[in-house]
Amino acid sequence: MATAVFHQSIGTHQSHGHLYNSGIHQELGKSSVRLISKAFEVDVGLSRRVCYNSGQRNLGVIRASTSQTSVIDHVSSPSKNKESESRKKSNEAALILIRHGESLWNEKNLFTGCVDVPLSKKGVEEALEAGKRISNIPVDMIYTSALIRAQMTAMLAMTQHRRKKVPVMLHNESEQARAWSQIFSEDTKLQSIPVVADWRLNERMYGELQGLNKQETADRYGKEQVHEWRRSYDVPPPNGESLEMCAERAVAYFKDQIEPQLLSGKNIMIAAHGNSLRSIIMYLDKLTSQEVISLELSTGIPMLYIFKEGKFTRRGSPSAPTEAGVYAYTKKLALYRQKLDEMVH
Ligand SMILES: O=C(O)[C@@H](CO)OP(=O)(O)O
C-alpha cells in the first residue's frame, strides 16, 4: 500500500525501534511537567480499561458515562453480528478531520502535547480558511479534544459554514452542568450542532519534552533520536505516549463514540491534533506502523472521508468552497450544496 502523506512529508527516516536513553528522565525532568504527566497518567489508566472493554464493542458503561447529551439523538449499541450487518446497510456520511490551526507554541517551535495553548493569529486565519473550504459540506456533530486549540479551530471554522447552524458545546461533566446547559426549544436545537469535547482526542502526551524547543532538543539528543520520538509508532518520548499508546485511546474513542454516529448517517467533523489524527487516519486508511511514520498533517487543512457500507474512502482535501469536484463525490453532497445555493437565492 502506498504511504499516505497529507500535504507534506518530513522525509523517510526509519524507526530503529530501540529504547530511548533512560538517563534523559533526570536530565529533562521538570516539576511542572511532572504534574501534568501525573494528572494524565490517571486518565491513561482509565483509558486502558476502556480499551480492554472496547474489544467487546458493546459499551453500555462507557456510553452511559460519556454520551449523554441534550442535543444528540442516542444511538443504541448494536451487538457484534448485528453491527456488521448494520455497517453494510449503513447510511452514507461525511467525515471531516481537521488538525487545529497553528498554535502559539507551534509558532515558537515548542513541543506542546497536552499543554493547553491557544491558536496564534496565523492559526486563527488557518481555522477560518479551513471553515471556508468545508462550508458546503454537511456537519451534524462535532468532536474536538479537550484542548483549546482544537476547540478554537472547530468554532472558528464553523463561523464560515453556509448552513449557519450554531455549534453548541455539550457539558456532561456533571449532572448540574448537564441540567444547566439544556435547550428548551426544539426549533433552536435543530439549528444547533452539538460539540463534544473529549480528552481522548487530545494530542499525544509528549512527556518530558513538553515545553522544550524542538530544534534545541534535536541539537542535544540528535536528529535521529528526536525523529524517533516524534514519528515512530511504538517508541514513546521520555515519560510520554508513543503513537501506539495515543491510538489506544483515540482510536478506541473513534470506534466507540464516533463510528456509531456515522453508521446512523450523521455527518461528523473532528477537530484534533497532529498525532491523535495520525492514529485515527492509520485506522481509517489501514496504514502499517511503518507507513504511518511518514504521515504528516499540516495545521488547518481539512480532510474529507466518505463513510459508506462500513468503508471509509478518503476524498482528499476540498481546496475551495467553489470547487466543483468535492461536491460531486456523492449525490448526497451535491444535493446538500444545491440546497444551500437555493437557500441563498
Ligand atoms: O508538539 C506537539 O505537540 C506536536 C504537534 O505540534 O509535535 P510533533 O510535530 O512532534 O508531532
The ligand as an SDF file (V2000), in Angstrom:
LIG
                    3D

 11 10  0  0  0  0  0  0  0  0999 V2000
    4.3900   19.4980   19.7780 O   0  0  0  0  0  0  0  0  0  0  0  0
    3.4100   18.7460   19.5490 C   0  0  0  0  0  0  0  0  0  0  0  0
    2.5120   18.5420   20.3580 O   0  0  0  0  0  0  0  0  0  0  0  0
    3.3140   18.0530   18.1970 C   0  0  0  0  0  0  0  0  0  0  0  0
    2.4120   18.7760   17.2620 C   0  0  0  0  0  0  0  0  0  0  0  0
    2.7630   20.1170   17.0920 O   0  0  0  0  0  0  0  0  0  0  0  0
    4.5960   17.9740   17.6670 O   0  0  0  0  0  0  0  0  0  0  0  0
    5.0900   16.9320   16.5690 P   0  0  0  0  0  0  0  0  0  0  0  0
    5.2900   17.7120   15.3180 O   0  0  0  0  0  0  0  0  0  0  0  0
    6.3640   16.4010   17.1230 O   0  0  0  0  0  0  0  0  0  0  0  0
    4.0580   15.8620   16.4270 O   0  0  0  0  0  0  0  0  0  0  0  0
  1  2  2  0
  2  3  1  0
  2  4  1  0
  4  5  1  0
  4  7  1  0
  5  6  1  0
  7  8  1  0
  8  9  2  0
  8 10  1  0
  8 11  1  0
M  END
$$$$
